[in-house]
Amino acid sequence: MKEHPVHKGYFVTEDGRVFSAWQRKANPGFGNSFYYVIDTNKMRELKSWDNKKGYLVLNLKGSKKNWYVHRLVAESYLPNSHNLPQINHKNKNTKDNSVTNLEWCTASENMKHCAQSISYDRKLLKAKRYLLENVLTKERFEILNLAGWCRENGLSDGTLHRTKRHPKLQHKGFRLLETVQS
């Protein structure tokens, strides 16, 4: 068990559990007031809950926001020498926050890993799929990020969307055949 490097008084285990060493003490002589101290002999495990996006979160004392359990584990145990912004769950189980299942990555690497996974869950990402056709070769292919694909290939996603409504139109050799909402 290690103390979190930023959130003092909170301890994280390698299997993804978070404990608080903060204890509330009465402040004698000041009515009903109290203060907090860190007492590592009386730690309690914090309860986490699903944030309805598939990730476990919890609240730390004095914080108005919820913290992702996997981020607390990674910040405590995994070095991030390249200052990468996101954390990937290697086995795609977002409830498994053990150190061995986590790795730092870029946003792009995280999305690629997710898309390549056999257990890829489109409902979790609420992603749209786009079926495109190369007009010259009649080759059809599916993409997930239409705006990004258009940017990489010098196309306008708005103009490409118009080719779906008007089958005789094309945009720089491509047509959008259908959009599937997952």
N, C-alpha and C positions, 0 to 999 in steps of 0.2 A: 504494500500500500504506500502511495506517495502523496505528499501534499501538492495541491495544484500550484503551479508556479506564479499565477496571478491572483487567484482567489484564495487568500490565506484563510486557514481554518477549515478548508474542505479537502478531503482526502479521497483519492481515486484508486480503485483496485484494477488489476490487469484484466479482470473479467467484465469490467464495465459498471461496477457499483460505485456509488458516490456516498461518502459519509461526511457529516458535519460535526465539528468539535466545538461549535459555538454553544455556550451555556448561558442561560438568562439568570442573573443574580439580582436579588432584592437590594435596594439601596437604602439601608437603614438610616432613619433620621430625615428622610426626604419624602415621606408619605408613601404613595403607591408607585414611586419611580423605581426603575431597574436599569441595569447595565449588562453588557455582554462580555464574556471572557472566553478564551480558547482553553478547553480542558480536554486533552487527548485521552484521558482515562474514561471519559463518559461520552464517547462518540455514538451517534445514531445514524442509521442508514436513511438516506433521503428517498422518498417515493417518487418515481418517475411515471409519466403517463404518455400515451400516444397523442401526438399533436394533429391527428387526422390527415397527415401527409405521409404516415408510415414511420416517423422517427420518434424516439423516446426523448422527452424533454423534462426538465425540472427547474425549480425556482431556487435561487440562492438568496440568503438573508440580505435585505436591503436593496435588492435588485427588482426593478419593475418589469424586467423581461425574462422570458424563459430561455434556458441554456440547453443546447443539444448535448446529450450525454456523450455521443461519439466525439464531439469536439473537445470536451473536458478530458476524455481518455487520451486522445491523440496529443493534446497540448501537454499532458503530464508525462507521457511515455515515449512518443515518437519525435525524434529530432526533425526539424524542418529547416534545414540549412539553405534551401533554395527559396524559402518564403512562399511556398505554394498555398493558394487560398482555400482549397476544398479538401475534403476527406472522402475517400472511396471505401465502400464496404466491399471487400474482395469477393465474398460469397453471395452478394446481393441481398442478404438478410439484414435489413436495417435495424432489427431488434438485437442483433448480435454485435455488441459493442466491445468485444474483447480486443486486446491489443493486436493479436495475431490476424484479426480480420480487417484491420484498418490500415490505410496508407494515405499519405499526402499526395495530392495531384492538382492539375490545373482543371478549370471548368471544362475545357475541351476534352481532356483525357477522361474525365468523369463521365461525360455524355457518350463518348465512344465506347467506353467499357460497358456502359449500360446498354447501348444499342447492340453490341456484339454478343451480349449474354443470351444464352438460351432461355433463361427464366425472365427475360425482359418483360416487364409489366407495363403496358401502355396506359392502363387506367391510372396507375400511380403517377405517371408524368402528365396525364391528360393531353397527350400529344396528338397532333393531326398527322396523317400520312398523306403524301401527295404522289400520284401516279403521273409520271411525265413520259412523253414520247419524243424521240428524235425523229423529225419529219422525214429526213433524208434516208436514214437507215431503218426506220420503223422499229427501232429498239425501244423497249419500254423498261422503265426502272422506277423504283420507289425511293423517296427521300423523306426525311423527318423535318428538316429545317429549310423551308422554301426560301425565306429571306436570305439566310446565310449562303445557300447554294447559288442563288441569283447573284449575290455580291461577288462570290468567287468566280463566276462565269460571265460577269459583265452584262447581266440581264436585269430587267425591271420586274419585280414580282407582281406589281399591279397590272402591267401589260400581259404578263403570263396568265394571270387570273382571268383576264378578258378572253383568252383563247379557249377557256373552258365553256363559256357561254356561247361562243361563236366558233363552231367546229372547223370552219374554213380558214380561220385566222391562225397565224403562227407568229412566234416572236423569236427571231434570230435562229430559226431552225428547230424550235421546240414548241410543244403544245402541252397544256395541262389537261389531262384526261378526267381525273376525278380527285376529290378531296374526301378522305375518310376520317371522321372524328372518332377517336377511340373511346 
